[in-house]
């Protein structure tokens, strides 16, 4: 389980794939666009309002800063790996080179959960805004066809349809998908800037007072009525106050998944050694600035309590500006933004499975490329898998599962940088993470802290998913591992 793949071996395998390799079509600008396309979406347009209403109040602004801080630590570590190992697979490939096959399998299996459920989460929010658009034209979709059975409906039809359409686009080709994504990103960033610019002058200072709503449990701890450990396990933890800011940061971490998706496309970058760090860090910086300004305006336009259970808080808050004639354009661009997120998440997921299949840990069908040099069979399988989640599971449950999976992946990448600096200090590093070991250690601490702030149900679901992965590893992957079998052959 500790077999590792050397970095030269990983790169050589990618070069020798010939017609079975992915095409290098993405520039640095395309990579930044890919990152922004994945980052700005449901985390901003839907989860911001939910996190403000349930956890942090107006201090959701601080939650975004904390989440961005954790992401910056992990992002710099990702950038070092992506410049050294410019192949598909993201954290899975990096773990294979640093911590061995079993850890790589676990993180790859975790990434599948992260990307698949991120796609499903955004698809659920997409369907709500799509129905809102239909309403402006005098039409609507019946409520029972917009929600899963756990929310009082039957099935979320629009969410399933958009997942299927974008999966078919990915099968068509990466270059074509990137071109569509670039258009959607321009639309999406435009609506964020318009919302900030027009909404700023309508901010009501009373909506920001108190900026950090009181947490009853924290007040009881201060007065000695409750012990600190009892507070951590109580229903008060995460409901406003400092703990609420932390829990909101954990929930909103979902909003920063995008730069991770950039690293999965390393094998399709024209100049990965230069482009990958630019794409990862550039997309993270751009989106953090937009997130902080956006959340400040959102909670200033409307009282945070009004966003409880609201899947479309942007439309709710924008109604306060008086620019109601822009509502339709706003909804259209948000839908476009959501579409780009689903597209990039589905792309990232298929590339992780592609890499795992190339290593023999999954059946060969997942690395088979079609005539457009895309792993179309993987796209089809996950089109079905993601559609089922999008059609039946509530958005809040999906968002928590994505956040904990993402944080887990980031933690291992930060550890991986420390391991590789110790075991292979001589390797060429076109981009070097600064302040090692301090920065990666801080990344681990912050990520673990945010994981601890998430609901216990998120841990239980992650545990079940990883248990399924461990069973598959021992019953299939371990026997078919290419590196394991090659070592056995050389030892005979």
TILUMDO-441105 format. One record per residue (C-alpha): x, y, z; residue number from 1. Coordinates in steps of 0.1 Angstrom, whole numbers, plus 5000, padded with zeros to 4 digits. Layout:
<sites>
+------+------+------+------+
!   c1 !   c2 !   c3 ! pami !
+------+------+------+------+
!    X !    Y !    Z !  NUM !
...
+------+------+------+------+
</sites>
This chain:
<sites>
+------+------+------+------+
!   c1 !   c2 !   c3 ! pami !
+------+------+------+------+
! 5000 ! 5000 ! 5000 !    1 !
! 5031 ! 5023 ! 5003 !    2 !
! 5042 ! 5018 ! 4966 !    3 !
! 5049 ! 5053 ! 4952 !    4 !
! 5053 ! 5065 ! 4916 !    5 !
! 5083 ! 5087 ! 4910 !    6 !
! 5076 ! 5121 ! 4894 !    7 !
! 5098 ! 5114 ! 4863 !    8 !
! 5078 ! 5081 ! 4859 !    9 !
! 5045 ! 5100 ! 4861 !   10 !
! 5056 ! 5125 ! 4835 !   11 !
! 5071 ! 5099 ! 4812 !   12 !
! 5039 ! 5079 ! 4812 !   13 !
! 5019 ! 5109 ! 4802 !   14 !
! 5043 ! 5116 ! 4773 !   15 !
! 5042 ! 5080 ! 4761 !   16 !
! 5004 ! 5077 ! 4760 !   17 !
! 5005 ! 5089 ! 4723 !   18 !
! 4970 ! 5090 ! 4708 !   19 !
! 4956 ! 5080 ! 4742 !   20 !
! 4966 ! 5112 ! 4759 !   21 !
! 4947 ! 5144 ! 4765 !   22 !
! 4952 ! 5173 ! 4741 !   23 !
! 4971 ! 5204 ! 4754 !   24 !
! 4947 ! 5232 ! 4745 !   25 !
! 4945 ! 5255 ! 4776 !   26 !
! 4965 ! 5288 ! 4779 !   27 !
! 4972 ! 5306 ! 4812 !   28 !
! 4942 ! 5328 ! 4806 !   29 !
! 4921 ! 5297 ! 4798 !   30 !
! 4932 ! 5282 ! 4831 !   31 !
! 4923 ! 5313 ! 4851 !   32 !
! 4889 ! 5313 ! 4834 !   33 !
! 4885 ! 5276 ! 4842 !   34 !
! 4892 ! 5284 ! 4879 !   35 !
! 4869 ! 5314 ! 4880 !   36 !
! 4843 ! 5293 ! 4861 !   37 !
! 4844 ! 5267 ! 4889 !   38 !
! 4847 ! 5290 ! 4919 !   39 !
! 4820 ! 5316 ! 4913 !   40 !
! 4787 ! 5297 ! 4915 !   41 !
! 4764 ! 5282 ! 4940 !   42 !
! 4788 ! 5290 ! 4969 !   43 !
! 4783 ! 5327 ! 4961 !   44 !
! 4748 ! 5329 ! 4947 !   45 !
! 4730 ! 5305 ! 4970 !   46 !
! 4751 ! 5294 ! 5000 !   47 !
! 4761 ! 5329 ! 5010 !   48 !
! 4726 ! 5337 ! 5020 !   49 !
! 4721 ! 5304 ! 5037 !   50 !
! 4753 ! 5307 ! 5057 !   51 !
! 4744 ! 5342 ! 5067 !   52 !
! 4709 ! 5332 ! 5079 !   53 !
! 4719 ! 5301 ! 5098 !   54 !
! 4755 ! 5306 ! 5110 !   55 !
! 4773 ! 5340 ! 5107 !   56 !
! 4749 ! 5368 ! 5100 !   57 !
! 4766 ! 5398 ! 5083 !   58 !
! 4799 ! 5384 ! 5096 !   59 !
! 4797 ! 5360 ! 5067 !   60 !
! 4822 ! 5384 ! 5052 !   61 !
! 4847 ! 5373 ! 5078 !   62 !
! 4838 ! 5336 ! 5070 !   63 !
! 4848 ! 5342 ! 5034 !   64 !
! 4881 ! 5357 ! 5045 !   65 !
! 4889 ! 5327 ! 5067 !   66 !
! 4879 ! 5303 ! 5040 !   67 !
! 4901 ! 5322 ! 5015 !   68 !
! 4930 ! 5321 ! 5039 !   69 !
! 4928 ! 5283 ! 5042 !   70 !
! 4925 ! 5282 ! 5004 !   71 !
! 4956 ! 5303 ! 4999 !   72 !
! 4977 ! 5280 ! 5020 !   73 !
! 4964 ! 5250 ! 5001 !   74 !
! 4965 ! 5269 ! 4968 !   75 !
! 5002 ! 5276 ! 4970 !   76 !
! 5009 ! 5239 ! 4978 !   77 !
! 4988 ! 5229 ! 4948 !   78 !
! 5007 ! 5254 ! 4926 !   79 !
! 5040 ! 5238 ! 4935 !   80 !
! 5027 ! 5203 ! 4927 !   81 !
! 5010 ! 5214 ! 4895 !   82 !
! 5042 ! 5230 ! 4882 !   83 !
! 5062 ! 5198 ! 4891 !   84 !
! 5037 ! 5172 ! 4879 !   85 !
! 5018 ! 5186 ! 4849 !   86 !
! 4995 ! 5157 ! 4844 !   87 !
! 4958 ! 5150 ! 4850 !   88 !
! 4947 ! 5138 ! 4884 !   89 !
! 4952 ! 5167 ! 4908 !   90 !
! 4957 ! 5157 ! 4945 !   91 !
! 4954 ! 5120 ! 4936 !   92 !
! 4985 ! 5121 ! 4914 !   93 !
! 5004 ! 5142 ! 4940 !   94 !
! 4996 ! 5118 ! 4968 !   95 !
! 5007 ! 5089 ! 4946 !   96 !
! 5041 ! 5105 ! 4943 !   97 !
! 5045 ! 5114 ! 4980 !   98 !
! 5025 ! 5091 ! 5003 !   99 !
! 5019 ! 5060 ! 4983 !  100 !
! 4992 ! 5041 ! 4965 !  101 !
! 4967 ! 5036 ! 4993 !  102 !
! 4966 ! 5073 ! 5003 !  103 !
! 4964 ! 5082 ! 4966 !  104 !
! 4934 ! 5059 ! 4962 !  105 !
! 4917 ! 5074 ! 4993 !  106 !
! 4922 ! 5109 ! 4980 !  107 !
! 4912 ! 5100 ! 4945 !  108 !
! 4880 ! 5084 ! 4958 !  109 !
! 4874 ! 5115 ! 4980 !  110 !
! 4879 ! 5138 ! 4949 !  111 !
! 4852 ! 5118 ! 4931 !  112 !
! 4828 ! 5126 ! 4959 !  113 !
! 4839 ! 5163 ! 4959 !  114 !
! 4835 ! 5170 ! 4922 !  115 !
! 4804 ! 5148 ! 4916 !  116 !
! 4785 ! 5163 ! 4945 !  117 !
! 4797 ! 5198 ! 4937 !  118 !
! 4781 ! 5193 ! 4903 !  119 !
! 4749 ! 5181 ! 4918 !  120 !
! 4748 ! 5209 ! 4944 !  121 !
! 4750 ! 5236 ! 4917 !  122 !
! 4726 ! 5218 ! 4895 !  123 !
! 4699 ! 5219 ! 4923 !  124 !
! 4704 ! 5257 ! 4926 !  125 !
! 4705 ! 5261 ! 4888 !  126 !
! 4670 ! 5245 ! 4886 !  127 !
! 4656 ! 5271 ! 4911 !  128 !
! 4669 ! 5300 ! 4891 !  129 !
! 4658 ! 5284 ! 4859 !  130 !
! 4622 ! 5282 ! 4872 !  131 !
! 4625 ! 5319 ! 4884 !  132 !
! 4634 ! 5328 ! 4848 !  133 !
! 4604 ! 5309 ! 4834 !  134 !
! 4581 ! 5327 ! 4859 !  135 !
! 4592 ! 5361 ! 4844 !  136 !
! 4579 ! 5348 ! 4811 !  137 !
! 4546 ! 5336 ! 4826 !  138 !
! 4555 ! 5299 ! 4829 !  139 !
! 4567 ! 5277 ! 4857 !  140 !
! 4577 ! 5241 ! 4865 !  141 !
! 4554 ! 5223 ! 4891 !  142 !
! 4569 ! 5224 ! 4926 !  143 !
! 4571 ! 5186 ! 4928 !  144 !
! 4594 ! 5185 ! 4898 !  145 !
! 4618 ! 5210 ! 4913 !  146 !
! 4625 ! 5192 ! 4946 !  147 !
! 4635 ! 5157 ! 4957 !  148 !
! 4614 ! 5135 ! 4980 !  149 !
! 4632 ! 5147 ! 5011 !  150 !
! 4620 ! 5182 ! 5004 !  151 !
! 4584 ! 5174 ! 4997 !  152 !
! 4587 ! 5169 ! 4960 !  153 !
! 4592 ! 5140 ! 4936 !  154 !
! 4622 ! 5147 ! 4915 !  155 !
! 4643 ! 5177 ! 4903 !  156 !
! 4639 ! 5174 ! 4865 !  157 !
! 4658 ! 5206 ! 4855 !  158 !
! 4688 ! 5196 ! 4875 !  159 !
! 4690 ! 5163 ! 4858 !  160 !
! 4686 ! 5178 ! 4823 !  161 !
! 4715 ! 5204 ! 4828 !  162 !
! 4738 ! 5177 ! 4841 !  163 !
! 4731 ! 5155 ! 4811 !  164 !
! 4735 ! 5183 ! 4785 !  165 !
! 4769 ! 5195 ! 4800 !  166 !
! 4782 ! 5159 ! 4801 !  167 !
! 4774 ! 5155 ! 4764 !  168 !
! 4793 ! 5188 ! 4758 !  169 !
! 4823 ! 5174 ! 4776 !  170 !
! 4822 ! 5143 ! 4755 !  171 !
! 4824 ! 5166 ! 4725 !  172 !
! 4858 ! 5180 ! 4735 !  173 !
! 4878 ! 5201 ! 4760 !  174 !
! 4886 ! 5229 ! 4737 !  175 !
! 4849 ! 5233 ! 4728 !  176 !
! 4840 ! 5231 ! 4765 !  177 !
! 4866 ! 5257 ! 4774 !  178 !
! 4853 ! 5282 ! 4747 !  179 !
! 4818 ! 5278 ! 4762 !  180 !
! 4832 ! 5283 ! 4797 !  181 !
! 4850 ! 5315 ! 4788 !  182 !
! 4817 ! 5331 ! 4775 !  183 !
! 4799 ! 5320 ! 4807 !  184 !
! 4826 ! 5333 ! 4829 !  185 !
! 4825 ! 5368 ! 4813 !  186 !
! 4787 ! 5368 ! 4819 !  187 !
! 4791 ! 5356 ! 4855 !  188 !
! 4818 ! 5381 ! 4866 !  189 !
! 4798 ! 5409 ! 4849 !  190 !
! 4767 ! 5401 ! 4870 !  191 !
! 4788 ! 5400 ! 4902 !  192 !
! 4803 ! 5434 ! 4894 !  193 !
! 4769 ! 5449 ! 4885 !  194 !
! 4754 ! 5436 ! 4918 !  195 !
! 4782 ! 5451 ! 4938 !  196 !
! 4782 ! 5485 ! 4919 !  197 !
! 4744 ! 5490 ! 4919 !  198 !
! 4738 ! 5476 ! 4953 !  199 !
! 4765 ! 5495 ! 4972 !  200 !
! 4745 ! 5528 ! 4974 !  201 !
! 4714 ! 5509 ! 4987 !  202 !
! 4732 ! 5493 ! 5017 !  203 !
! 4712 ! 5499 ! 5049 !  204 !
! 4737 ! 5501 ! 5078 !  205 !
! 4710 ! 5488 ! 5102 !  206 !
! 4713 ! 5454 ! 5084 !  207 !
! 4749 ! 5452 ! 5095 !  208 !
! 4741 ! 5458 ! 5132 !  209 !
! 4750 ! 5436 ! 5150 !  210 !
! 4778 ! 5426 ! 5126 !  211 !
! 4784 ! 5394 ! 5146 !  212 !
! 4750 ! 5382 ! 5160 !  213 !
! 4751 ! 5368 ! 5196 !  214 !
! 4756 ! 5331 ! 5202 !  215 !
! 4736 ! 5320 ! 5233 !  216 !
! 4760 ! 5291 ! 5240 !  217 !
! 4791 ! 5314 ! 5239 !  218 !
! 4774 ! 5338 ! 5263 !  219 !
! 4767 ! 5308 ! 5287 !  220 !
! 4803 ! 5297 ! 5285 !  221 !
! 4815 ! 5333 ! 5294 !  222 !
! 4791 ! 5334 ! 5324 !  223 !
! 4801 ! 5299 ! 5335 !  224 !
! 4767 ! 5284 ! 5330 !  225 !
! 4781 ! 5259 ! 5304 !  226 !
! 4815 ! 5242 ! 5300 !  227 !
! 4835 ! 5247 ! 5269 !  228 !
! 4833 ! 5210 ! 5259 !  229 !
! 4796 ! 5209 ! 5264 !  230 !
! 4793 ! 5239 ! 5242 !  231 !
! 4812 ! 5222 ! 5213 !  232 !
! 4787 ! 5193 ! 5214 !  233 !
! 4756 ! 5215 ! 5220 !  234 !
! 4731 ! 5228 ! 5194 !  235 !
! 4744 ! 5263 ! 5200 !  236 !
! 4777 ! 5257 ! 5183 !  237 !
! 4777 ! 5272 ! 5149 !  238 !
! 4746 ! 5293 ! 5154 !  239 !
! 4762 ! 5328 ! 5152 !  240 !
! 4790 ! 5342 ! 5173 !  241 !
! 4826 ! 5331 ! 5167 !  242 !
! 4816 ! 5295 ! 5162 !  243 !
! 4791 ! 5305 ! 5136 !  244 !
! 4817 ! 5324 ! 5116 !  245 !
! 4839 ! 5293 ! 5117 !  246 !
! 4810 ! 5270 ! 5107 !  247 !
! 4800 ! 5293 ! 5079 !  248 !
! 4837 ! 5293 ! 5067 !  249 !
! 4835 ! 5255 ! 5066 !  250 !
! 4803 ! 5256 ! 5046 !  251 !
! 4815 ! 5283 ! 5023 !  252 !
! 4847 ! 5265 ! 5016 !  253 !
! 4826 ! 5248 ! 4989 !  254 !
! 4827 ! 5282 ! 4971 !  255 !
! 4865 ! 5279 ! 4966 !  256 !
! 4866 ! 5244 ! 4950 !  257 !
! 4875 ! 5259 ! 4916 !  258 !
! 4912 ! 5263 ! 4919 !  259 !
! 4915 ! 5226 ! 4928 !  260 !
! 4897 ! 5218 ! 4895 !  261 !
! 4923 ! 5238 ! 4876 !  262 !
! 4950 ! 5213 ! 4887 !  263 !
! 4930 ! 5184 ! 4873 !  264 !
! 4934 ! 5200 ! 4838 !  265 !
! 4973 ! 5202 ! 4840 !  266 !
! 4977 ! 5176 ! 4813 !  267 !
! 4957 ! 5198 ! 4789 !  268 !
! 4976 ! 5231 ! 4796 !  269 !
! 4999 ! 5244 ! 4769 !  270 !
! 5027 ! 5255 ! 4793 !  271 !
! 5018 ! 5238 ! 4826 !  272 !
! 5050 ! 5248 ! 4845 !  273 !
! 5041 ! 5285 ! 4841 !  274 !
! 5004 ! 5283 ! 4835 !  275 !
! 4993 ! 5261 ! 4864 !  276 !
! 5006 ! 5284 ! 4892 !  277 !
! 4991 ! 5315 ! 4874 !  278 !
! 4958 ! 5297 ! 4869 !  279 !
! 4955 ! 5284 ! 4905 !  280 !
! 4966 ! 5316 ! 4924 !  281 !
! 4951 ! 5340 ! 4899 !  282 !
! 4916 ! 5325 ! 4900 !  283 !
! 4918 ! 5324 ! 4938 !  284 !
! 4928 ! 5361 ! 4942 !  285 !
! 4902 ! 5373 ! 4918 !  286 !
! 4874 ! 5354 ! 4934 !  287 !
! 4883 ! 5362 ! 4970 !  288 !
! 4880 ! 5400 ! 4963 !  289 !
! 4847 ! 5395 ! 4946 !  290 !
! 4833 ! 5372 ! 4974 !  291 !
! 4841 ! 5397 ! 5002 !  292 !
! 4825 ! 5427 ! 4984 !  293 !
! 4795 ! 5406 ! 4972 !  294 !
! 4787 ! 5392 ! 5007 !  295 !
! 4790 ! 5427 ! 5023 !  296 !
! 4765 ! 5442 ! 4998 !  297 !
! 4742 ! 5412 ! 5000 !  298 !
! 4738 ! 5414 ! 5038 !  299 !
! 4736 ! 5452 ! 5036 !  300 !
! 4707 ! 5452 ! 5012 !  301 !
! 4685 ! 5428 ! 5032 !  302 !
! 4685 ! 5416 ! 5068 !  303 !
! 4703 ! 5382 ! 5070 !  304 !
! 4674 ! 5365 ! 5087 !  305 !
! 4653 ! 5369 ! 5055 !  306 !
! 4677 ! 5346 ! 5036 !  307 !
! 4667 ! 5315 ! 5057 !  308 !
! 4657 ! 5287 ! 5033 !  309 !
! 4661 ! 5310 ! 5003 !  310 !
! 4678 ! 5293 ! 4974 !  311 !
! 4680 ! 5325 ! 4954 !  312 !
! 4691 ! 5353 ! 4979 !  313 !
! 4706 ! 5374 ! 4951 !  314 !
! 4672 ! 5380 ! 4936 !  315 !
! 4657 ! 5387 ! 4970 !  316 !
! 4684 ! 5413 ! 4979 !  317 !
! 4685 ! 5429 ! 4945 !  318 !
! 4648 ! 5437 ! 4947 !  319 !
! 4658 ! 5463 ! 4974 !  320 !
! 4678 ! 5483 ! 4948 !  321 !
! 4649 ! 5495 ! 4927 !  322 !
! 4665 ! 5482 ! 4895 !  323 !
! 4638 ! 5455 ! 4892 !  324 !
! 4639 ! 5459 ! 4854 !  325 !
! 4674 ! 5442 ! 4855 !  326 !
! 4660 ! 5411 ! 4874 !  327 !
! 4656 ! 5390 ! 4842 !  328 !
! 4691 ! 5398 ! 4830 !  329 !
! 4704 ! 5391 ! 4865 !  330 !
! 4687 ! 5357 ! 4866 !  331 !
! 4700 ! 5348 ! 4831 !  332 !
! 4736 ! 5356 ! 4840 !  333 !
! 4734 ! 5337 ! 4873 !  334 !
! 4721 ! 5306 ! 4853 !  335 !
! 4750 ! 5310 ! 4829 !  336 !
! 4774 ! 5312 ! 4859 !  337 !
! 4760 ! 5280 ! 4874 !  338 !
! 4763 ! 5263 ! 4841 !  339 !
! 4800 ! 5270 ! 4840 !  340 !
! 4805 ! 5256 ! 4875 !  341 !
! 4788 ! 5223 ! 4866 !  342 !
! 4808 ! 5221 ! 4834 !  343 !
! 4842 ! 5225 ! 4852 !  344 !
! 4833 ! 5202 ! 4881 !  345 !
! 4822 ! 5174 ! 4857 !  346 !
! 4855 ! 5180 ! 4838 !  347 !
! 4876 ! 5177 ! 4870 !  348 !
! 4858 ! 5145 ! 4881 !  349 !
! 4863 ! 5127 ! 4848 !  350 !
! 4901 ! 5136 ! 4848 !  351 !
! 4906 ! 5121 ! 4882 !  352 !
! 4889 ! 5089 ! 4872 !  353 !
! 4910 ! 5089 ! 4840 !  354 !
! 4942 ! 5090 ! 4860 !  355 !
! 4931 ! 5063 ! 4885 !  356 !
! 4922 ! 5041 ! 4856 !  357 !
! 4955 ! 5047 ! 4838 !  358 !
! 4972 ! 5034 ! 4870 !  359 !
! 4950 ! 5002 ! 4870 !  360 !
! 4931 ! 5011 ! 4901 !  361 !
! 4899 ! 5013 ! 4882 !  362 !
! 4887 ! 4994 ! 4851 !  363 !
! 4903 ! 5003 ! 4818 !  364 !
! 4870 ! 5017 ! 4804 !  365 !
! 4874 ! 5048 ! 4825 !  366 !
! 4906 ! 5058 ! 4806 !  367 !
! 4893 ! 5049 ! 4772 !  368 !
! 4893 ! 5080 ! 4750 !  369 !
! 4868 ! 5086 ! 4722 !  370 !
! 4875 ! 5102 ! 4688 !  371 !
! 4875 ! 5136 ! 4704 !  372 !
! 4902 ! 5125 ! 4729 !  373 !
! 4879 ! 5127 ! 4759 !  374 !
! 4872 ! 5100 ! 4785 !  375 !
! 4836 ! 5097 ! 4773 !  376 !
! 4827 ! 5065 ! 4792 !  377 !
! 4836 ! 5082 ! 4825 !  378 !
! 4815 ! 5112 ! 4814 !  379 !
! 4785 ! 5089 ! 4808 !  380 !
! 4788 ! 5070 ! 4841 !  381 !
! 4790 ! 5102 ! 4861 !  382 !
! 4762 ! 5118 ! 4841 !  383 !
! 4740 ! 5091 ! 4855 !  384 !
! 4756 ! 5092 ! 4890 !  385 !
! 4754 ! 5130 ! 4894 !  386 !
! 4719 ! 5132 ! 4879 !  387 !
! 4706 ! 5109 ! 4906 !  388 !
! 4720 ! 5131 ! 4934 !  389 !
! 4709 ! 5163 ! 4917 !  390 !
! 4674 ! 5149 ! 4912 !  391 !
! 4668 ! 5136 ! 4947 !  392 !
! 4691 ! 5151 ! 4974 !  393 !
! 4686 ! 5185 ! 4992 !  394 !
! 4712 ! 5212 ! 4983 !  395 !
! 4723 ! 5219 ! 5020 !  396 !
! 4733 ! 5182 ! 5026 !  397 !
! 4752 ! 5181 ! 4993 !  398 !
! 4770 ! 5214 ! 5001 !  399 !
! 4783 ! 5201 ! 5035 !  400 !
! 4795 ! 5168 ! 5019 !  401 !
! 4814 ! 5187 ! 4993 !  402 !
! 4830 ! 5210 ! 5018 !  403 !
! 4844 ! 5182 ! 5040 !  404 !
! 4856 ! 5163 ! 5010 !  405 !
! 4874 ! 5194 ! 4997 !  406 !
! 4890 ! 5202 ! 5031 !  407 !
! 4902 ! 5166 ! 5034 !  408 !
! 4919 ! 5168 ! 4999 !  409 !
! 4935 ! 5201 ! 5007 !  410 !
! 4949 ! 5188 ! 5040 !  411 !
! 4966 ! 5159 ! 5022 !  412 !
! 4981 ! 5182 ! 4996 !  413 !
! 4996 ! 5204 ! 5023 !  414 !
! 5011 ! 5173 ! 5039 !  415 !
! 5024 ! 5161 ! 5006 !  416 !
! 5045 ! 5193 ! 5000 !  417 !
! 5062 ! 5187 ! 5034 !  418 !
! 5068 ! 5150 ! 5026 !  419 !
! 5083 ! 5157 ! 4991 !  420 !
! 5105 ! 5186 ! 5003 !  421 !
! 5120 ! 5161 ! 5028 !  422 !
! 5122 ! 5130 ! 5006 !  423 !
! 5131 ! 5147 ! 4972 !  424 !
! 5147 ! 5181 ! 4979 !  425 !
! 5167 ! 5179 ! 4946 !  426 !
! 5137 ! 5178 ! 4923 !  427 !
! 5131 ! 5208 ! 4900 !  428 !
! 5103 ! 5230 ! 4913 !  429 !
! 5093 ! 5257 ! 4887 !  430 !
! 5071 ! 5272 ! 4914 !  431 !
! 5080 ! 5268 ! 4951 !  432 !
! 5056 ! 5272 ! 4980 !  433 !
! 5070 ! 5300 ! 5002 !  434 !
! 5077 ! 5297 ! 5039 !  435 !
! 5079 ! 5259 ! 5041 !  436 !
! 5073 ! 5242 ! 5065 !  437 !
! 5053 ! 5270 ! 5082 !  438 !
! 5028 ! 5277 ! 5054 !  439 !
! 5018 ! 5240 ! 5047 !  440 !
! 5015 ! 5234 ! 5085 !  441 !
! 4991 ! 5264 ! 5088 !  442 !
! 4972 ! 5250 ! 5058 !  443 !
! 4967 ! 5217 ! 5076 !  444 !
! 4957 ! 5234 ! 5109 !  445 !
! 4931 ! 5257 ! 5093 !  446 !
! 4916 ! 5229 ! 5071 !  447 !
! 4913 ! 5206 ! 5100 !  448 !
! 4897 ! 5234 ! 5121 !  449 !
! 4871 ! 5240 ! 5094 !  450 !
! 4864 ! 5203 ! 5091 !  451 !
! 4858 ! 5201 ! 5129 !  452 !
! 4833 ! 5230 ! 5126 !  453 !
! 4811 ! 5211 ! 5101 !  454 !
! 4780 ! 5190 ! 5113 !  455 !
! 4786 ! 5155 ! 5126 !  456 !
! 4764 ! 5142 ! 5097 !  457 !
! 4791 ! 5154 ! 5072 !  458 !
! 4817 ! 5133 ! 5090 !  459 !
! 4795 ! 5102 ! 5090 !  460 !
! 4787 ! 5105 ! 5053 !  461 !
! 4824 ! 5110 ! 5045 !  462 !
! 4833 ! 5079 ! 5066 !  463 !
! 4807 ! 5058 ! 5047 !  464 !
! 4820 ! 5069 ! 5014 !  465 !
! 4856 ! 5063 ! 5023 !  466 !
! 4847 ! 5028 ! 5037 !  467 !
! 4831 ! 5019 ! 5003 !  468 !
! 4864 ! 5031 ! 4987 !  469 !
! 4885 ! 5010 ! 5010 !  470 !
! 4865 ! 4979 ! 5002 !  471 !
! 4869 ! 4985 ! 4964 !  472 !
! 4906 ! 4991 ! 4968 !  473 !
! 4912 ! 4957 ! 4986 !  474 !
! 4889 ! 4937 ! 4963 !  475 !
! 4898 ! 4953 ! 4930 !  476 !
! 4924 ! 4981 ! 4928 !  477 !
! 4951 ! 4964 ! 4948 !  478 !
! 4951 ! 4933 ! 4925 !  479 !
! 4951 ! 4954 ! 4893 !  480 !
! 4976 ! 4981 ! 4903 !  481 !
! 5001 ! 4986 ! 4874 !  482 !
! 5029 ! 4997 ! 4897 !  483 !
! 5023 ! 4968 ! 4921 !  484 !
! 5023 ! 4943 ! 4893 !  485 !
! 5054 ! 4957 ! 4877 !  486 !
! 5073 ! 4955 ! 4910 !  487 !
! 5062 ! 4919 ! 4913 !  488 !
! 5074 ! 4911 ! 4878 !  489 !
! 5108 ! 4927 ! 4884 !  490 !
! 5112 ! 4907 ! 4916 !  491 !
! 5106 ! 4873 ! 4899 !  492 !
+------+------+------+------+
</sites>
